[in-house]
Amino acid sequence: MAVAEISSSLKPRIDFSLYGGAESAGPLAPKSKSSGGPKINAPSARRTVVEAGEFPEGMIARKEEDPSDFLWLLTEEPHRSRRKQILKDHPEVTKLMGHEPLTKWIVLGVVVLQLAAAYLLRHTHPFSPVFLLTAYAIGGTANHNLFLAIHEITHNLAFKGIKANKLLAIFANLPIGIPYSVMFKRYHIEHHKYLGEDGIDTDLPSRLEMLCMNNVAGKAFFCTFQILFYALRPGFIRAQTLTPWHFLNFAVQLAFDFLLYLAAGPKAIIYLIMSSFFAGSLHPCAGHFIAEHYVWDGLNQETYSYYGPLNVLAYNVGYHNEHHDFPSVAWTRLPALKALAPEYYDTLPSHPSWPMVTFNFIFDKNVGMWSRVKRLPTGARTPDVGGLPPKGGQTPIVGTPMEEKQL
């Protein structure tokens, strides 16, 4: 036993900081395995499924009928501990880590597709059926693909070098019409490092959003315009310090928009902006925004995966538990990660359909804007369960030179 422990301690620590992971993972301390209890069949009313066909017992956290507050937890986010355990049980998982060269070619193809569509529609009225259908079906799908390409590139998974990844993200940003790739990188890295921490993780709805959109009409409004919420919310909650990379992103995007306007006219710009709106609105792929971290079925599970066919269009972002556990594994190898550790992933509830997630979110009274796990920022005083978070605690500063060096 002592020899094994010494050997384990000599193994190199894995640095996840390059890929946006929460921390470096070293050897895991011995941990007793929980006894396997009996399982119960999932009631037909459940919105999520388990690949094994049964739900684990004892996961119920609360009744979702209370829309007056978020689900405040005192536990740490689950991905750090599960990552350490998987590394211990399956050390070969490290072979799946690293960049995916295919990503840059897909980005190039989708950017060219969008530019071609914008040019071809330069003489078409924006409210004509052809324009609207193209902007929704082709443009919305393509720009959503670029959203998720930028997400993938944010984790430095397109090239080995950080600068090359940032430049590719700025390039992928072009058909979206509005510069956001550099800002997204910082907010998204914090989303991984401080998952669910109030005031830091800007993926979380604010209390004002929760109070104003806690009925069917409010949730429908949120789903229709959620791209605007994701774009504007971070600036109100957690502003960034601008860096040269931000200004480069702004300058390149504005120059591209101006040149496209000169070459193809205003309707080409309208097509790209409309595509971005549809990509984050009532689009089949947009269901992943809600599917990933809203809690369902009264469970305290805060991350859900989706293993359906729409992953083909979305860089396998549906493998979201797998992604949060190992942000250093590129999209093409996330299915292999799931297959490598089925005892960890096949037993977790997951979503069978992204479009149904959106439908259920709007019309199910047991889920809403309040259905998110929140924690106090690191160092803050813990609240009473179900109560409002007290003020206090220090949060890390965004945009420091050290952070820029790491990101």
C-alpha positions in Angstrom: 0.0 0.0 0.0 2.8 2.4 0.9 4.6 1.7 -2.3 1.5 2.3 -4.3 0.9 5.6 -2.5 4.5 6.8 -3.1 4.2 5.8 -6.8 1.0 7.7 -7.1 2.4 10.8 -5.5 5.2 10.8 -8.0 2.8 11.0 -11.0 2.9 14.5 -12.7 0.1 16.8 -11.8 -2.1 17.7 -14.8 -2.5 21.4 -15.4 -6.0 22.2 -16.6 -5.4 26.0 -16.6 -4.5 26.1 -20.3 -7.9 24.5 -21.2 -10.0 26.5 -18.7 -10.3 23.8 -16.0 -10.9 24.7 -12.4 -7.5 23.7 -11.2 -4.7 21.2 -11.5 -5.6 17.7 -10.5 -3.2 15.6 -8.5 -3.5 12.2 -6.8 -6.8 11.7 -5.0 -6.8 10.8 -1.3 -8.2 7.4 -0.5 -12.0 7.5 -0.4 -14.4 4.9 0.7 -17.0 3.9 -2.0 -20.6 4.5 -1.1 -22.7 1.4 -0.8 -24.9 0.8 -3.8 -28.5 1.2 -2.7 -31.7 0.0 -4.4 -32.9 2.0 -7.4 -36.4 3.1 -8.3 -37.9 3.4 -11.7 -38.3 7.0 -13.0 -41.8 8.3 -12.8 -43.4 9.1 -16.2 -43.5 12.8 -15.2 -39.8 13.1 -15.2 -38.2 15.3 -17.9 -34.8 13.7 -17.8 -33.6 10.1 -18.5 -30.9 7.8 -17.3 -29.2 5.6 -19.9 -29.4 2.6 -17.5 -33.2 3.2 -17.4 -33.4 3.9 -13.7 -32.9 6.9 -11.5 -30.6 6.8 -8.4 -32.4 6.9 -5.1 -31.9 9.8 -2.7 -31.1 12.6 -5.2 -34.2 14.7 -4.6 -33.2 18.1 -3.3 -36.5 20.0 -3.1 -39.9 20.6 -4.7 -39.5 22.8 -7.7 -42.9 24.5 -7.1 -41.2 27.3 -5.1 -40.2 30.1 -7.5 -39.2 32.5 -4.8 -35.5 31.7 -4.7 -32.7 29.8 -6.4 -31.4 26.5 -5.0 -28.6 27.5 -2.7 -26.1 24.7 -2.0 -23.3 24.5 0.5 -21.4 21.9 -1.3 -18.7 22.5 -3.9 -19.3 22.0 -7.6 -19.3 18.3 -8.6 -16.9 18.3 -11.5 -13.6 18.8 -9.6 -14.1 15.7 -7.4 -15.5 13.5 -10.2 -12.5 14.5 -12.4 -10.1 13.4 -9.7 -11.9 10.1 -9.3 -12.0 9.4 -13.0 -8.3 10.2 -13.3 -7.6 7.7 -10.5 -9.8 5.0 -11.9 -9.0 5.6 -15.6 -5.6 7.3 -15.9 -5.7 6.6 -19.7 -8.1 9.5 -19.9 -5.1 11.8 -20.4 -4.6 10.3 -23.8 -7.9 12.0 -24.9 -6.7 15.5 -24.0 -5.3 18.0 -26.5 -6.4 20.1 -29.4 -8.4 19.0 -32.5 -7.0 20.1 -35.9 -10.3 19.5 -37.6 -11.9 22.5 -35.8 -10.2 25.2 -37.8 -11.4 23.7 -41.1 -15.0 23.5 -39.9 -14.8 27.1 -38.8 -13.5 28.1 -42.2 -16.2 26.2 -44.0 -19.0 27.7 -41.9 -17.7 31.2 -42.2 -17.5 30.9 -46.0 -21.0 29.4 -46.0 -22.4 32.4 -44.1 -20.6 34.9 -46.3 -21.9 33.3 -49.4 -25.5 33.3 -48.1 -25.2 36.9 -47.0 -24.0 37.9 -50.5 -26.6 35.9 -52.3 -29.4 37.6 -50.2 -28.0 41.1 -50.8 -31.0 42.0 -53.0 -33.7 40.0 -51.1 -36.1 41.8 -48.8 -35.3 41.0 -45.1 -38.9 40.1 -44.3 -39.5 37.9 -47.4 -40.1 34.2 -46.7 -36.9 33.2 -48.5 -34.8 35.6 -46.4 -36.4 34.7 -43.1 -36.3 30.9 -43.7 -32.7 31.1 -44.8 -31.7 33.2 -41.8 -33.5 30.8 -39.5 -32.7 27.4 -41.0 -29.2 28.0 -42.4 -28.0 31.2 -40.8 -29.3 30.3 -37.3 -27.8 26.8 -37.4 -24.5 28.1 -38.9 -24.1 30.9 -36.4 -25.0 28.6 -33.5 -22.3 26.4 -34.8 -19.9 29.3 -34.6 -21.0 30.2 -31.1 -19.9 26.7 -30.1 -16.8 26.8 -32.2 -15.8 29.9 -30.2 -16.7 27.9 -27.0 -14.4 25.1 -28.1 -11.6 27.5 -29.1 -12.0 29.3 -25.7 -10.6 26.1 -24.1 -7.5 26.3 -26.5 -8.6 23.2 -28.3 -8.1 24.2 -32.0 -4.4 24.9 -31.8 -1.6 24.2 -29.4 -0.8 27.9 -28.9 -3.0 30.3 -27.0 -2.5 33.2 -29.4 -3.5 31.1 -32.4 -6.7 30.0 -30.6 -7.6 33.6 -29.8 -7.0 34.7 -33.4 -9.2 31.8 -34.7 -12.0 32.8 -32.3 -11.9 36.4 -33.6 -12.1 34.9 -37.1 -15.1 32.7 -36.2 -16.7 35.7 -34.7 -17.0 37.5 -38.1 -20.3 36.1 -39.3 -21.9 36.7 -35.9 -21.7 40.5 -36.6 -21.0 41.7 -33.1 -17.6 41.3 -31.4 -17.8 39.1 -28.4 -15.2 36.2 -28.6 -12.6 37.8 -26.3 -15.1 38.8 -23.6 -16.7 35.4 -23.8 -13.4 33.7 -23.1 -13.0 35.4 -19.8 -16.6 34.9 -18.7 -16.6 31.3 -19.7 -13.3 30.4 -18.0 -14.9 31.8 -14.8 -18.0 29.8 -15.4 -15.8 26.7 -15.2 -13.7 27.8 -12.3 -16.5 29.2 -10.2 -19.5 27.2 -11.3 -22.7 28.5 -9.6 -20.9 31.2 -7.6 -23.2 34.2 -7.4 -21.8 37.3 -8.8 -19.0 35.5 -10.6 -20.6 32.9 -12.8 -22.5 35.2 -15.3 -24.3 32.2 -16.8 -26.6 32.4 -13.8 -29.8 34.4 -14.0 -30.0 37.4 -11.8 -32.6 37.8 -9.0 -34.3 40.4 -11.1 -34.7 38.0 -14.0 -36.0 35.4 -11.7 -38.7 37.7 -10.2 -39.8 39.2 -13.6 -40.0 36.0 -15.6 -41.4 33.4 -13.4 -44.5 32.6 -15.5 -45.2 31.1 -18.9 -45.1 34.5 -20.7 -41.9 35.5 -18.9 -40.2 32.2 -19.7 -41.3 32.4 -23.3 -39.9 35.9 -23.5 -36.6 34.7 -22.1 -36.3 31.8 -24.5 -37.1 34.0 -27.5 -34.6 36.7 -26.5 -32.1 34.7 -24.5 -29.2 35.7 -26.8 -29.7 39.3 -25.5 -29.7 38.2 -21.9 -26.5 36.3 -22.4 -25.0 39.2 -24.2 -26.0 42.0 -21.7 -26.2 40.2 -18.4 -22.4 39.9 -17.8 -21.8 43.6 -18.3 -24.3 44.4 -15.5 -23.0 41.7 -13.1 -19.3 41.6 -13.7 -17.6 44.1 -15.9 -14.2 43.3 -17.5 -11.0 45.3 -17.8 -10.4 45.8 -21.5 -7.1 44.5 -22.9 -5.4 44.8 -26.3 -7.2 41.5 -27.3 -10.6 43.1 -26.7 -9.7 46.1 -28.9 -8.4 43.8 -31.6 -11.7 41.9 -31.5 -13.6 45.1 -31.8 -11.5 46.5 -34.6 -11.5 43.4 -36.7 -15.2 43.0 -36.4 -16.0 46.6 -37.2 -13.7 46.6 -40.2 -15.3 43.3 -41.5 -18.8 44.7 -41.1 -17.9 47.9 -42.9 -16.2 46.1 -45.8 -19.2 43.7 -46.1 -21.5 46.7 -46.1 -19.5 48.2 -49.0 -19.4 44.9 -50.9 -22.9 43.6 -50.4 -25.0 46.3 -48.9 -27.0 46.5 -45.6 -29.1 43.4 -46.2 -26.0 41.2 -45.9 -25.4 42.7 -42.5 -29.0 42.3 -41.6 -28.8 38.6 -42.6 -25.8 38.0 -40.3 -27.4 39.8 -37.3 -30.7 38.0 -37.9 -28.9 34.7 -38.0 -27.3 35.4 -34.7 -30.7 36.3 -33.2 -32.3 33.1 -34.4 -29.3 31.1 -33.3 -30.0 32.1 -29.7 -33.8 32.2 -29.9 -36.4 29.5 -30.4 -34.0 27.3 -32.4 -33.7 23.6 -31.9 -30.0 23.9 -31.0 -30.6 26.8 -28.6 -32.2 24.4 -26.1 -28.7 23.5 -24.9 -28.5 26.9 -23.1 -31.2 25.8 -20.7 -30.4 22.0 -20.8 -26.9 22.4 -19.5 -27.3 23.8 -16.0 -31.0 24.3 -15.0 -32.0 21.8 -12.4 -34.9 19.4 -13.2 -37.2 16.9 -11.5 -36.4 18.3 -8.1 -32.8 17.0 -8.3 -29.8 18.9 -7.1 -27.8 17.9 -10.1 -26.6 21.1 -11.7 -25.1 19.9 -15.0 -26.9 17.7 -17.6 -25.7 16.1 -20.8 -27.6 15.5 -24.0 -26.5 12.6 -26.3 -28.8 13.1 -29.3 -28.2 13.9 -33.0 -28.1 17.7 -32.7 -24.6 17.3 -31.2 -23.4 16.9 -34.8 -24.2 20.6 -35.4 -22.9 21.7 -32.0 -19.4 20.4 -31.4 -20.8 17.8 -29.1 -21.6 20.4 -26.5 -24.4 18.1 -25.3 -21.7 16.0 -23.6 -21.7 18.7 -21.0 -20.9 16.7 -17.8 -18.0 15.2 -19.7 -16.9 18.7 -20.9 -17.0 20.2 -17.4 -15.2 17.2 -16.0 -12.5 17.5 -18.6 -12.4 20.8 -20.4 -9.1 19.7 -22.0 -10.8 17.0 -24.0 -11.7 18.2 -27.5 -15.2 17.8 -28.9 -14.4 14.9 -31.2 -13.2 12.8 -28.2 -16.0 13.5 -25.7 -18.0 10.4 -26.8 -14.8 8.4 -26.1 -14.6 9.9 -22.7 -18.1 8.9 -21.9 -17.4 5.3 -23.2 -14.3 5.2 -21.1 -16.1 5.9 -17.8 -19.7 4.6 -18.2 -20.0 4.0 -14.5 -19.8 7.8 -14.0 -21.8 9.1 -16.9 -24.4 6.4 -17.8 -25.9 6.7 -14.3 -26.4 10.5 -14.5 -29.8 11.9 -15.6 -29.6 13.5 -19.0 -31.9 15.2 -21.5 -33.3 13.3 -24.4 -34.1 16.3 -26.5 -33.0 20.0 -26.7 -36.3 21.2 -28.3 -38.3 19.5 -25.6 -36.1 21.2 -23.0 -37.2 24.6 -24.3 -40.9 23.5 -24.5 -40.9 22.0 -21.0 -39.0 25.0 -19.6 -41.7 27.4 -20.8 -44.8 25.3 -19.9 -43.8 23.3 -16.9 -44.7 25.2 -13.7 -42.1 23.1 -11.8 -39.1 24.7 -13.6 -38.2 28.2 -14.3 -35.6 30.9 -13.9 -35.2 30.0 -10.3 -34.1 26.4 -11.2 -30.4 27.1 -10.9 -27.9 26.1 -8.3 -26.2 29.0 -6.6 -23.3 29.3 -4.1 -21.8 32.2 -2.3 -18.6 33.5 -3.8 -15.5 31.8 -2.3 -14.8 33.3 1.1 -18.3 34.6 1.7 -20.5 33.6 4.6 -22.8 30.7 3.9 -26.5 31.5 3.8 -29.4 29.7 5.3 -30.7 27.2 2.8 -33.5 28.8 0.9 -32.6 32.3 2.1 -31.1 35.3 0.4 -27.3 35.4 0.3 -25.7 37.8 2.7 -23.3 40.4 1.4 -19.6 40.0 1.9 -16.7 38.0 0.7 -14.0 38.8 -1.9 -14.2 37.7 -5.5 -11.3 37.5 -7.9 -10.7 40.5 -10.2 -11.2 40.0 -13.9 -8.6 41.3 -16.3 -5.5 41.3 -14.2 -2.2 40.9 -16.0 -1.7 37.5 -14.3 -5.1 36.3 -15.6 -4.4 37.5 -19.1 -1.1 35.6 -19.1 -2.9 32.4 -18.0 -5.8 32.9 -20.5 
